[in-house]
Amino acid sequence: MTTSTMDQPTSEAFAERLVGMLNEGALCLMISIGHRTALFDAMATLPPVTSEELAAAANLNERYVREWLSALTTGGIITYDPVTRSFHLPAEHAAWLTRAAAPNNIAVAAQYIPLLSSVEEGIIERFRPGGGLHYHEYPRFHAVMAEDSGQTVVGALFDYILPLVPDLTQQLETGIDVLDLGCGEGRALIELAAAFPHSRFTGYDLSAAALAAGREAAQRRGLTNLHYAAIDAAHLDETARYDLIVTFDAIHDQADPARVLANIRRALRPNGVYLMQDIRGSSVLERNLDHPLAPFMYTISTMHCMSVSLAAGGAGLGTMWGEELAQTMLADAGFSNVQIEYLAHDFQNSYYIARV
């Protein structure tokens, strides 16, 4: 298309959109910093403050705090009074940016942008030959995932997720054997083990660092009904051992997800239940055009989820593998009864309840 045939208003509108992306992307980085330094948490408890006052309250360097405030002021996140030189975080904004706002703290998810940007060079190097990056090449990923899971999963575990399976809470109270496959730091497991002392809990993951953090947290809570082990889900070789197996946002990352699902099926007892939480979406691209987080999810897939699977020579399902493919793979693994449930407050995840 030449400039003579190009629709100029459309082109200019797209240019404006790109400029907006630059600003929004920059603000995402600043939001991540505001979360990690607890600046949002400090501002939410303070009246309008100067940069000096905020820096003192947060025990941070004033020059950096002032520049951070300037970015968020020009971005419409923080308000500024030039007469008093004071900054304020409106309550309406704090409701989505502070730890007290969990599970609605979107600042937690903002951390993914700088985290994934840190591996850009490695991902670009894989675009021509293929392959991917391994888990250990992602700084802080397990920590951010654990924090994110703490909001989306742990926060909803008892009131919303467990009730999706009829009588499950009662069974946990009586005492059953539970496995969390790909447990990471095991935050959900720790809460479950504390709430249901008559049940026995096991967490498997490949990350030694994540498992060490989980063991330390379990020890601090004095839990004796929780066991962690470093096991590859693809090499899980147990038969009829568990009454309940859960995976939280873990299957689509696997190198061999079909094998993992078959292993889960084999490890369940005859009346056992597999509860799989994974990203809500379709396996068909055009059905995701109206998904509120589709660009974000496909970006995470490109930069992490697909990549870690390909790095291991795997299937590379990607974050948006979708419900259609998930149902097919569950059926192929031997689950003849699969229900998909949703939570009213959670548009990001699908909850699969699979039985033999």
N, C-alpha and C positions, 0 to 999 in steps of 0.2 A: 504494500500500500504506500503510495507517494503522499507527500504533504498536501498535494492538490486535491486528493480524494479522501484524505483523512478527516474525520469529524472532529474539528478543533475543540468544541465544548467538551466532548467526551474525553478527549486526550487531556485537556486541562483539568478536568475533574479527577481523572486518574492520577495526575501528577499531585494534586492536592491530597489525594488519599495516601500516596506514597510519603509525602511530607508528614502526614498524620501518623503513619506507621513508625517513622523515625522517632517522633516524639513519644508515642506510646511505648515503643520498645525501650527507649531510654528510661522512661518512668518505671517500667517493670524492673529494671536493674535497681533503681533508687528505692522501689518498694521492697525488694529483697533485702537491701542494706538496712532499710528502716526496721524490718522485721528482725534481722539477725543482731542488730545493735540494740534492740528493744526501744528504739526511739518512739515508735508509735505507741507502745505501752506507756511510756513516760508521759507523752503528750496527752494521752487520753485521760490522765489523772490530774492534769495541771490546767490552770486558767491560761489565758493568753500570755506567752512568755517571749522574752528576747532570746536570741541565739546564745548569748552568754548564760542566761538562766537555764536554758534547756541543756546546754553542754554540762553545766555544773550538776544538774539533777541526774543526768544520765552518765556522769563521769566520763565524758568524751571530750575530744579536742574541739574547741569552739570554731576554728576555721573550717574544719570539715563539716561540722554540724550546720554552719551558716550556709555553706554551698549546697548541702543537701536540702535544707529548707528552701533555698531559692529555686531549686529544680522542681520541688513539689508544689511550691506556690505558683510558679508559672504554669504548672501542669494542672492547676485547679483542684489539687488534693488537700492543700493546706491554705488557710486564709491568712492575710497579712494586713496589719494596720501600719501605714507609713508614719503616722504621727507618733505612735508609741514604739514603733519598731518591734512590734510583737506579733508572734505567730500563734495560730490556733488550729487544732485538728477538730473539725466539727463532729459532733456525736454521730451524725448520719454516716460519716465516713469511717469513724472509729469502729462502727458496728461491723465492718468488713475487713479491718486491718490490724486488729489486736488479738493477743492470745486469749483475752477474756471473751472475745467474740466467737471462739470455737463452738461448733464446727463450721462457722461461716467465715473464718479468717482466710481470705483469698491471698494474703501476703505469703502464706506458706507455699502456695503453688507458684508464686512469682519467683521463688528460688530456683525453679527448674530452668529459667531462661539463662542466667549466668552460668549455671552448672553445665548445661548442655553446650553453651557457647565455648566452654573451655576445651571441648574435644572436637571443635570444628575442623581443625587441621587434619586430625586423624580420620574423620569421616570423609572429608574431601579426598584423601588419599585412597579411600576404598571405592570411590565412585567409578573408577575405570576397571580395576581388576576384580572388584567384589570383595567378599569377606566382611569383617566387621571388627569392632573393638570388644575387648573382654571386660567383664565386670570390674576388675581391679583398676582399669584405666579411667574410671569415672570417679573423680574426687567427690566425697560427701554424698554420693547417690543414696547409699543405704540410710544415712542419717535423715536426708530429706524425705525419702520414702516412708521411713518410720514415723516422722512427724506428720506427714500427709495421712498415713494410715491411722494415726492416732485420732485424727479428726473424722475421717470418713467411715472407718470401720469400728475402732474401739469405742468412739463416742456413741455409736448407734447399736452396739453389739447386743445389749441386754433388752433394750426397749423395742428394737425394730428388727434386727437381723435374726436372732434366735427364734422369735415367734413366727418367722416364716415357715419353720418346720414344726408341724403339730406335735405336741408332747415332748419336744426336745429338751426344754428347760427342766421338766420333771425327770427325764431320763438322766440328765446331767446331775441333778440333785441326788438321785439314787446311786449313780456311779456307773460310768461307761468309759471306754477307751477312745481317746481322741488324738488325731494326728493333724498337725498344721504343716503342710508340705510347702516348702519355700517360705518359711516363717520369718526370715529376716531377723530382726531383734526380738521378735516374739511378743510384741506389746499386747496383742489380742490374747495370746496364750496365757500370759501372766495374769491378766484380768480374769480369764476363765478359771485358771487354776486356783486363784484366790477366792472366787465366788462359789466354786463347786469342789470342796475338799475331798469328796468321796469319789470323784472321777480322776482318771489318770491321763496326763497330757504329754505328748511328744512333739517336738519341733525339729524338723529337718531343713537344713539349708547348706549351701556351698560356701558361704562367706564366713571365714573364721572370725573376722572382726565383728560381724553382726551377731554371731552366736556367742562370742565372748561378752558382748554388751548385754545380751539376753540373760546369760547365766548370772552376771553380776546383779542385774535388776531382780532376778528371781531370788537370789541369795539375800538381797536387802529386804525382800518381803517375807523371808523365811519360808518359802514354798518347798515342800518335799514331794509333791505330786506332779512335778514337771521335769522333763528330761530333754536335753538338746543333743543333737549329733550332726556331724558334717557328712551328709549323704546326698549324692546326686539323685534327683528325682527320677532320672531315666534308668538308674540302677537300683531303684527300690525293689527289693525281692522279698516281700512278706505276703503271706496268704491268710486271709480271714482273721486278721488281728485287731481291726478297729471297728467300732460301732459308728463313728463319725469321722470323716476326713474333710478338712476344709482347705481351700486355697484362696488367698486374697491377692488378686491382681498378679497372678504368677504364671498361669498356663501359657499365655501368648509369648512370653519371653523364652520358653523352653526350646532347646535345640531339637528335641524329638517329642513334641507335644502329644502325638498319637500314642507313643510308647508310654509316656507319663500317665495319660488317662487310662490306658490298659492296666498299668501297674496299680493305679488307685482302685480300679474296679476289682482287681485280684486281692488287694489288701483289705477290702471291706468284708465284714461278716455278712451272712445271708440277708439279714434285715437292716443292714447298714445304710447310711445316707452320706452322699457326697454333696457338700455345699460349696459351690464355686462362685466367687465374686469376680467379675471381670468387667472391662470397659463396655458400656452400652453403645451399640452402634450396629450398622449393617455391614455385611460382607460385600455389598454392592455400592460402589462409590456414589452413584447418583442419588441413592437413598440417604446419604449423609450430607447432602448439600445444605440442609436446614439445621443440621446438628449445631448447637450453640458453641461447642468447643472443637469442632472438626479440624480447623487449621492447627490448633494447639496439639491435638492428639496425633495427627499425622506427622507433625514436627517431632514430637517425642518419639514416635515410632522410627522415623528416619535416623534420629540422633542417638537413640538408645535401644528400644525394645526389639526392633528388627535387627539392629546391628549386633547385639550380644548373642542372638540366636545364630546369625550368619557366621559370627566369629568362631563358633563351635562347629561349623559345618552343618548348621541346622536348617530348619524349614523357613525361618524368617517370617513367621505369620504376621508380625506387626501388631501394634496396639489396636488397630481397628479391624481385627480379623472378623468380627461381627457375629451376630447371633445365629445366622443361617449356617455358617461353617461350624460354629461351636456345637450346635445341635447335631449336625452330621457326625462330627468327631466323637461326641459323647455316645451316640448310637453305635458307631463302629467299635467303640471300646467296650460295649456290652451293657450300656445303660438303656433299658427299654422304656423307662418312665422318667421323663424330664419335664419339670415345670420351670418357667421363667417368671420371676417375681421382681417387682420394682418397689422402691420406697418413695413416698411422696416428696420427701425433702432432698432426694438424691437423683439428679438427672444424669449423673455421670456413669453409674454402674448398673449392671444387670446381675441378678442373683439366681443361679441355676440350682435347683434341688433335684438331684439325680439319684434314682434307685434302680436296682437290678430288675 
